[in-house]
Amino acid sequence: MPIRAVSLDLFDTLVDMHMDRLPRIEIAGRPTPSTYGLLHEASVQWHGLEFERFAAELGATDRELRARYFGEHRELPTLERFLAFGRKIGATERAMAETLTRIHMGAVREHVTHVAHHPELLARLRGRVRLAVCSNFSHSETARFVLERAELLAHFDPVVISEDVGIRKPRAEIFEAVLSPLGLAPGEVLHVGDSLSADVAGAAALGLRTAWLTRRVPDPETALREYDGPKPDHVIADLAELEPLLD
């Protein structure tokens, strides 16, 4: 069965995210790359908390929500995260949550870098197959902004972000949201991503073909050895290797 479409993960596949480059700030006595300092400065007018209390309450909210949402592979929208934090500390103005979302996502997208050859590569691929994005991310507007700024967005239809679906990879629903507008059988679609557990296992469970991208994986051999899910159909170090795969 020929490959008629390629679905691609976004972060550390199409573009690279560098959370380690966020401003370093001391949280609970440890220097940590984080947006917490920026968030505190932007919101103190609403709650009046000292930074240590602010960081402790936001950290507790994050841990509670992530355990609840991620345990079921549901997406936690960034706005909902900050709305819940506001309720926790008695600062329920929606404007605060919207401000925190804007500040946090603004900082995150400034630490996303682009891969120079990807726009031309995708243009060539699009001449041969349909292209889709399938990404776990908590803020769809930022995901699309990142794609647009990297000159990639125009190559994709559909663009499926977990915030819109409410479900994260590896659950089947997010891959089904890619397959439905394509109108293709799972075996006609190749999914590409950097995560064995989310991208490879999730796509393979639904019958998609899989390619594991190792460009940003620190130790691929160890990662593959420690992974007990379905093996990827292909292992590639660069998206340019997709072209001969389509042949």
N, C-alpha and C positions, 0 to 999 in steps of 0.2 A: 504494500500500500504506500503510495507516494506521500511525502510530507506536503501538505497544502497550506499550512500556517505555522508560524513560530510565535510562541508566547514567551515573553521575557520578564523576569524580575526587574525591579527598578534599581534599588540601592545596592551598591557593590556588584552590580551586573552591568546596567546601562550607564550609571554614574556612580561615583564613589563618595561615601559619607565618612567624615572624619570627626566623630564625636569627641575624640581625644584632644582635638584642637579648641574645644570650647574654653572659655575663661576658667582658669584654675582658682578655686576658692576653698577656704577651709570649712569643711562640714563635719561636725562631730569630731573635731581635732585632726582631720585628715585632709590634706590638699586634694581636691577632686575637680576634674573638668566638668563644669556644670553651668546651666543657665540660672541656677537658684539666686545668685547675686543680682543678676539683671532683673529677675522676677520680683525680688524683694523691693528693689529700688522703684520699680514701676507700680507697685501696688500698696506701698506702705500708707498712702493717703487714705486707703479704705479700711485698713485693719489696725495700724499703729503698732504692730508687733516688732520686737527686736529681731534681728536676723536669726539668732540661734533658735528662738521659738518658732519663727516662720519656717525655717528649714526642717525642724523636727516634725511639725504638723504636716507640712507638705510631703515629707518622706513617709510618714505614717499613712497618709491618704494614698500615696502611690503604691505602697506595698499592699494595702488592703484591696484596692481596685484591681491591681494586676493579678493578684491571686484569684480573685473572683472571675475576671474576664478571661485572662490568658489560660487559666486552667481548663476552660471550655473552648479555647481558640476563638473567642469572640474579640472583636476589635474594641478598644477603649478610645473613643474620640478624644482628642486633646481638649476640646471645649468642655466635654463632660467631665474630664479629669479636674479641670480648674473650677467648674461649677460645684463639684463635690467637695473640693477643698474649701471653697467659700462657705458652703453650708457647715462644714466642720468647725470653722473658726468664727462663725457668726457674721460673715461679710457676704451677704447674699446678692449683692448688686451684680447683675449680668455684665455690666460694663467692666467690672474687675476681671471676670473670667475671659471676656473677649480681649481685653488688654494683655493679659498673661499669655493667651494663645498667640496673639500677634507678636509679642516680644520673643517668646520661645521659638516659634517657627521661623521668625526672622533670623535669629542666631543660628539655628540649625542649617538653614539653606545657605548661609554664608560660608559654611564649612563643607559644602558639596563641591567636588571637582569633576571635571568632564574629561572624557577620553577622546583625544583629538580625532581619531579616525572613525569614530562611531557614526557621525552623520552620513558620511559617504558610504560606509558599509551598509547602513540601513537602507539607503536609497537603492543600492544594488539588490539587496535582499527583497525589497518591496516590489522590484520588478519581476520577482519569481514566485513569491508566496505572500500571503496576507500576514500582517504583523499585529500582535496584541501585547499589551502590558498587563501583568498580573502581579500586584505588589501588596505586601503587608505595610500599611502606613496609616497613622492616626489622623492625618489631615490631608484630605484629597486636594484641596486648593493648592497647598504647598507642593504636593507631588506633581501636579500639572504645571505649576510654575517652574519647577526644576526641569521638567521635560522640555518646556518651551525655551527656557534660557539655554539649554544644551543643544538647541536646534534639532530636537528629536520628536517632538509631539506630533508633527504633521505626518509622520510615517505610520502612526498607530491607529487602528480601529478594530476592536474597542480598547479603551483604557479602563482597567478594572482595579480599583483601589479598595482595600479592605474596609475603610471607613464607610464607603458607600454601600457595601454589601453587608456590613456588620459582622462578618466572619473572616478569620485569618487562615492563611495556609498553615497546616496541611489539610484542613477540612475540605470536603468535596465541593461545598457550595460555591466557593470562590472560583474554582476551576470551571464549574458548570456555568458560572456567570461569564466566563470567557468563551466557552464552547457555544452557548446559545446564540449570540449574535453572529458568530462565524458560520453557524449552520453546518458544522463538520462533525464527523465521528471522532472520538478521542484518539484513535490510532492514526488520524491524519494530522495531528497537531504535535509539534515538538515543544516541550516546555524547557526553558533554560534558566538556571539560577545558581546562586552560590551556596545555598543551604541544602544539605543532604536531607535533613529532617522535614523542612518545610516544602522545599521545591521538588526534590527528587521523590521522596516518599509520598507526598501529597498527590503529585501529578501521576505517578505510577499506579497508585491505588485506584485511580479512575480510568486507567488505560491509556493515558497520554505517553508518548515517548519522551525521554528525558536526556538532558545534557547538563552535566555538573560543571560549572565554571569555577576554576581554582585560582584565578588571577589575584584574588584578595584573601585566599585561604592560607594562613601561615604555614601549616604543615599538612598538605593534602594526604600523604600516605598514612599518617597517624589518624587523621579524621576519618578516612575510609575504613581503616582497620577497626576503629572503635564504633563504627556505625553498623547497626544490625538490621536495617531496613532493606528494601529492594535496591539492588545496585543500579547506578545510572547506566543508560544505554551507551552514553558517550561521556568522556572526560575531556574537557577542553581548557586551555589556558588563556584563550583570547576569543572574543566573539567572531573574529575573522575566520576562525576554523569552522564556522557554520557553513560557509560557502561550499567547501568540498563535501560536507555532510549532505547537503541538498542534492548534490550530484549523484 
